[in-house]
């Protein structure tokens, strides 16, 4: 490794020694679909144990209240798992935010549950790339930074509901982003190595209309609309 400083060499060697593959195998072996609260709790504890090797304070934050409109037109609360937050050197003048998510798109009853070792040396499994692999890379990078004695401060946020819009964690993300020099999210890169620097947002709206069916040529009151429910979910 030529052309790098002594500190950079230390960081690279420490990150390279991190058990990234073993961690991905362990984390991906537990289903953590966004709606699998028990599975998310297990993975959150695994992540807390792994990130506890870094300095700072770790906490599991209760999900903020979130609602949805069901197909039957009923507004009901949505259960979400807790979010992991690690704060390291909160008083440092230069601070970063690193984000990721522990949930996957595959629910507990989905057939895709098993890790497979492929002949090309890669592994395939639920959440391996998106993004338990990303979390392992994040942790390895931070272990490398800490090995250099860096004074940089940072927050790590790993939420439990990214795959469905981050409705119960959006306020927490916004809070932790304030005052940061930069924010990095460890989603997988494109096949050519290109990193995603931004993405379009989304807004979700549910409109439920209740009424009585009536023919257009009859008295309009025969088809009187009796209730309209509009529900706007936070933008993601």
Secondary structure, DSSP 8 states (H G I E B T S, - for coil): --S--HHHHHHHHHHHTS-HHHHHHHHHTS--BTT-HHHHHHHHHHHHHHHTTSSSEEEEE-----EEE-TTS-EEE-----EEEEEE-TT-SSEEEEEEE--BS--TTSS----EE-TTS-EE-TTIIIIIIHHHHHHHHHHHHHHTT---EEEEEEES-GGGT-TTTHHHHHHHHTT-SEEEE-----TT-----------EEEEEEEE----TTS-GGGG-EEEEEEEEE---
